[in-house]
Amino acid sequence: MRFRGLAPDRDVLREIGHELRLKHGSDILSRKILDRVAFDVRQGQQAAVTIVDAIRNPAEVRVLRDSLSDDFALVSIEAAGEAIISRIRARARAGDVLDDDELARRVLAAEMGLNEPEHGHNIADCIAMADVHIVNDGSLPELKERVNRFVDEQLAPYS
């Protein structure tokens, strides 16, 4: 982004993701992650756990699940649409929709997959593919506790 002279905001990230998926396939971002993990392994830097944040296309889920099989778990952290809009407004990051509720709802609907092309965002289908669903209906500390509890449960066999 920066090498193109663009700010790292939501619209720019979305457009670059669409561009990459259209040019190289809807699973390109996951293939790049797998390449990076393989590189780390070759360098002797294998992590016990790799967390991938913000998967937005079902093809990304499929390639990770196919490549990693039992070593892959898709975790969906879910909140009601109005709660998401309220949190976006409170966070006030560059490029976020702040003052128009209808526009915010349209942006959220597009993120979920409404009227998106195959290479676009489709979080709703990704959520449907999740192995674990964590509800984010409380405070940030409550969410951290739920996520930490899940991670601790997953890592317990390796302790």
C-alpha positions as CSV (number, residue, x, y, z in Angstrom):
1,M,0.0,0.0,0.0
2,R,2.6,2.5,1.1
3,F,4.8,1.7,-2.0
4,R,1.7,2.8,-4.0
5,G,1.4,5.9,-1.9
6,L,-1.9,4.7,-0.4
7,A,-3.0,4.9,3.2
8,P,-3.7,1.6,5.0
9,D,-7.4,2.2,5.5
10,R,-10.3,-0.2,5.1
11,D,-11.2,0.8,1.5
12,V,-7.6,0.5,0.3
13,L,-7.1,-2.9,2.0
14,R,-10.4,-4.1,0.6
15,E,-9.5,-3.0,-3.0
16,I,-6.0,-4.6,-2.8
17,G,-7.5,-7.8,-1.5
18,H,-10.0,-7.8,-4.4
19,E,-7.3,-7.1,-6.9
20,L,-5.1,-9.9,-5.6
21,R,-7.9,-12.4,-5.6
22,L,-9.1,-11.5,-9.1
23,K,-5.6,-11.7,-10.5
24,H,-4.3,-14.8,-8.7
25,G,-7.4,-16.6,-7.4
26,S,-9.7,-16.3,-4.5
27,D,-7.3,-18.3,-2.3
28,I,-4.2,-16.3,-2.9
29,L,-3.9,-14.8,0.6
30,S,-4.0,-18.2,2.2
31,R,-1.5,-19.6,-0.2
32,K,0.8,-16.7,0.7
33,I,0.3,-17.5,4.4
34,L,1.2,-21.2,3.7
35,D,4.3,-20.1,1.8
36,R,5.4,-18.0,4.8
37,V,4.8,-20.8,7.3
38,A,6.8,-23.2,5.1
39,F,9.6,-20.6,4.8
40,D,9.7,-20.2,8.6
41,V,9.9,-24.0,9.0
42,R,12.8,-24.1,6.5
43,Q,14.5,-21.4,8.6
44,G,14.1,-23.4,11.8
45,Q,11.6,-20.9,13.1
46,Q,8.4,-23.0,13.3
47,A,5.8,-21.5,15.6
48,A,3.7,-23.9,17.8
49,V,0.6,-21.9,16.6
50,T,0.0,-19.6,13.7
51,I,-3.0,-17.3,14.0
52,V,-4.5,-15.8,10.8
53,D,-6.7,-12.9,11.4
54,A,-9.5,-11.6,9.1
55,I,-10.2,-14.4,6.6
56,R,-12.8,-12.9,4.3
57,N,-13.3,-15.4,1.5
58,P,-14.4,-19.0,1.6
59,A,-11.6,-20.1,-0.8
60,E,-9.1,-18.9,1.8
61,V,-10.7,-21.2,4.4
62,R,-10.8,-24.2,2.0
63,V,-7.1,-23.9,1.1
64,L,-6.0,-23.7,4.7
65,R,-8.3,-26.6,5.7
66,D,-7.1,-28.7,2.8
67,S,-3.5,-28.0,3.4
68,L,-3.5,-28.2,7.2
69,S,-6.3,-30.7,7.8
70,D,-6.4,-31.6,11.5
71,D,-3.9,-28.8,12.4
72,F,-6.4,-26.1,11.3
73,A,-9.3,-24.7,13.2
74,L,-11.4,-21.8,11.9
75,V,-12.6,-19.7,14.8
76,S,-15.4,-17.1,14.2
77,I,-15.7,-14.2,16.6
78,E,-19.3,-12.9,16.1
79,A,-21.3,-9.9,17.1
80,A,-24.6,-8.4,16.1
81,G,-24.5,-5.9,13.3
82,E,-25.5,-2.9,15.4
83,A,-22.8,-3.8,17.9
84,I,-20.2,-3.9,15.1
85,I,-21.3,-0.5,13.8
86,S,-21.2,1.0,17.3
87,R,-17.7,-0.4,17.9
88,I,-16.4,0.9,14.6
89,R,-17.7,4.3,15.5
90,A,-16.1,4.2,18.9
91,R,-12.8,3.0,17.5
92,A,-12.7,5.9,14.9
93,R,-9.9,4.5,12.7
94,A,-9.1,6.1,9.4
95,G,-11.4,4.9,6.6
96,D,-14.1,3.7,9.0
97,V,-17.7,4.8,8.5
98,L,-18.5,7.1,11.4
99,D,-21.5,9.2,10.9
100,D,-23.9,7.6,8.4
101,D,-25.7,4.5,9.9
102,E,-27.2,3.5,6.5
103,L,-23.8,3.6,4.8
104,A,-22.3,1.7,7.7
105,R,-24.9,-1.0,7.3
106,R,-24.2,-1.2,3.5
107,V,-20.5,-1.6,4.2
108,L,-21.1,-4.3,6.7
109,A,-23.5,-6.1,4.3
110,A,-20.8,-6.0,1.6
111,E,-18.3,-7.4,4.1
112,M,-20.7,-10.3,4.8
113,G,-21.0,-11.0,1.1
114,L,-24.1,-9.2,-0.2
115,N,-23.7,-8.4,-3.9
116,E,-20.0,-9.4,-3.8
117,P,-18.2,-11.1,-6.7
118,E,-16.7,-14.6,-6.1
119,H,-13.3,-13.0,-5.4
120,G,-14.8,-10.5,-3.0
121,H,-15.5,-10.6,0.7
122,N,-17.9,-13.1,2.0
123,I,-17.6,-13.3,5.8
124,A,-21.0,-14.9,6.2
125,D,-19.9,-18.0,4.3
126,C,-16.7,-18.1,6.3
127,I,-18.7,-17.9,9.5
128,A,-20.8,-20.8,8.3
129,M,-17.6,-22.8,7.8
130,A,-16.2,-22.1,11.3
131,D,-15.3,-25.0,13.6
132,V,-15.7,-22.8,16.7
133,H,-18.0,-19.8,17.3
134,I,-17.2,-17.3,20.0
135,V,-19.8,-14.7,20.7
136,N,-18.5,-11.2,21.2
137,D,-21.5,-9.6,23.0
138,G,-19.7,-8.1,26.0
139,S,-16.8,-6.0,26.9
140,L,-13.3,-6.3,25.4
141,P,-11.9,-7.9,28.6
142,E,-14.8,-10.5,28.3
143,L,-13.8,-11.3,24.7
144,K,-10.2,-11.6,25.7
145,E,-11.1,-14.1,28.4
146,R,-13.2,-16.2,26.0
147,V,-10.4,-16.2,23.4
148,N,-7.7,-17.0,26.0
149,R,-9.9,-19.9,27.4
150,F,-10.2,-21.3,23.8
151,V,-6.5,-21.0,23.1
152,D,-5.6,-22.6,26.5
153,E,-7.9,-25.5,25.7
154,Q,-6.4,-26.0,22.3
155,L,-2.8,-25.8,23.5
156,A,-3.3,-28.0,26.6
157,P,-2.4,-31.3,24.8
158,Y,1.0,-29.7,23.8
159,S,1.9,-28.6,27.4
